[in-house]
């Protein structure tokens, strides 16, 4: 700040003879004038100081407003720190370029754990390294020029069988561990559901808001299995199988372990001597579930499919999944007077594959619906000839006419 400078005239102290009184008076006035000027100067300085302080205060008050107006720099996402010795670029032919996933730290963490694993899912490092060595050594094998292909083939076969059996046990173990955790997850959610009702909220809406709507379906599955008393004891069976079992077991207040009751009632036997004991036992469970489900349908609808004893078990053990399609086909054949046992035997003989008899029967059952749909289509085209010309050609009409003519001929035989 620029300061105001006031020049002062020096006081007149020299006295002239004969004029002492007048001079003294003038000297007094001059002195008074000097004091007045000095006082005025001090007041001016104080005023200027106060003004400066006020401006300073105003400036300090405005400063924060200026900072608020300024745009804050956008925080850059934290880069995922790689463990020592790990690089984004591949170091091995089994590594991928992590540049593809570097924006996702969780995925990178998971990938590094998978990439660093040398013991496989089964935890047997020696076995895993042996299999890897075989794969590398014989990846470009020339079987035509191999000196003893039979011996090598047996060697590879024996290793594959042992490796596969080991993996099956590991798979069941890992899926069982995952199932156990998901059942606990279901327990947590079951604890919250009545609480949500207590605060007057609907479960689905509350779940969507507090968790993720896309996870609701999985949550329902976890909760469904968790509702079975002591289901966590049987996590080795996996969520899908436990959910199927829930359809056929009886959950009552008197039975603290309904899954045990179901398994013991069906006399399921665990055979440790077979090639894949866990998989075989799971199929036995599936067969027992299928047989119980069929009996429940028969009791509910007061009918009898007449299925031979043990046939369902044989069919399931062959790999046939007793899903809704199989149940629907059984019911369809029974209603039309067909042989349900013949259907199941054919499924058994065909290694679980569907066959033309059922497919054709399903199509024949839907013939009336097909006729109704054609009639509706004609009505649509009659109201819009443009659609007719765009979607139907003469060849299609000719094919339909020939099919109808053949149908009439067959009808008149």
C-alpha positions, 0 to 999 in steps of 0.5 A: 500500500502506498503511504501519504506523505505530508511535508511539515514546515520547520517551526520559527524559533529566531526572535527579532528585537522589539517584537518579542511579544508578537514574535512569541505569539507567532511562535506559539501559533506556529508551534500550535500549528505544527502540533495540529499538523502532527496530530492530523498526520497521526490520525491519517496514518491510523485511518490508513492502517485500519483501512488496510486491516479491513481490506486484508480481512476482506481478502482473507474471507474471499480466499476460501470462496475462490478455492471452492470455485477451483476444480479439484484434480480427478484422483487417478485410480490406484495402480495394482502393485505387482508382487516381486518378480511378477511382470505384466508381460509373459515370462512363460508360454503358459502366461498371458499378457496381463495388459489385458486385465491390468485395470482390474486389480481383483482379477489380476490378484486371482490370475497371479495365484492361478499362474503361480500354482504348481500343485494343481487343484489336487495339491500334488506338485509331483504329479502335476509336474509329471503330467506337465512333463509328459504333455511337453515331451509328447506334444509333437509325437510322431505315432507312425514312427514311434518304436513301441506305440503300444507301450507308450499308449499304455503309459499315457493311459495309466497316467491319465486314469490316475490323474483323472481320479485324483482330479475328481476327488479334488473337484468334489473337495473344492465344490464341497468347500464352495457349497459349504461357504454358500450355505453359510451365506444363505444362513446370513441372508435368512437371518436378515429376511425377517428383520427386513419384514420387521421394518416394513420393507419388501425383501426383494426391493430391500435386497436390490437396494442393499446388495445387487439385484443380479445376485438375487437368484443366487441368493435365493438358491443359497437360502433355499438350501440353508433352510434344510436343517443341518444341510451344511453337513452334506456340502460335499454333494454340492448346491445343485444336488442338495436343492434337488434333494429338498424337493423330495425330503420331508422337513419337519420339526421332529427331524433334525437331519432330514437328509440323513433320513432320506439317505439311510431310507434309500440304503445308499452305499458308498463304494470306495473301490470303484474308479470314481467313488464320489461321482458314483455315489452322487449318481446313486443320490440322483437316482434316489431323488428321481425315484422319490420324485416320480412316486410323489407325482404318482401319489399327487395325481393318483396314477401309476406309471407302472415303471419296473423296479430298478429301471430309473436307477439304471437310467440315471446311472447311465447319465440320464438327468431326470429333469422336467423334460423326462418327467413330461415325456413319461407323463405324455407316454402314459396319457397316450397309452404308451409303454413308459418302461420301453421309453426308459429302456431305450434311453438306457440303451441309447446312453441317455440320448433322446430318440425319434419316438418321443420327439415325433410324439411331441410334434404330433401332440402339437399338431392342432396348435400348429394348424391354429397358428397357420390359420392366424398367420393367414388372417394376418397376411390377409390384412397386410399383403405387403407382409405376405409378399415379403415373407412368403414365396411360392415354393413355401406355399407349394411345399405346404400344399403337397404336405397337406395333400399327403396328409389327406392321403394318409388319413384316407388309408 
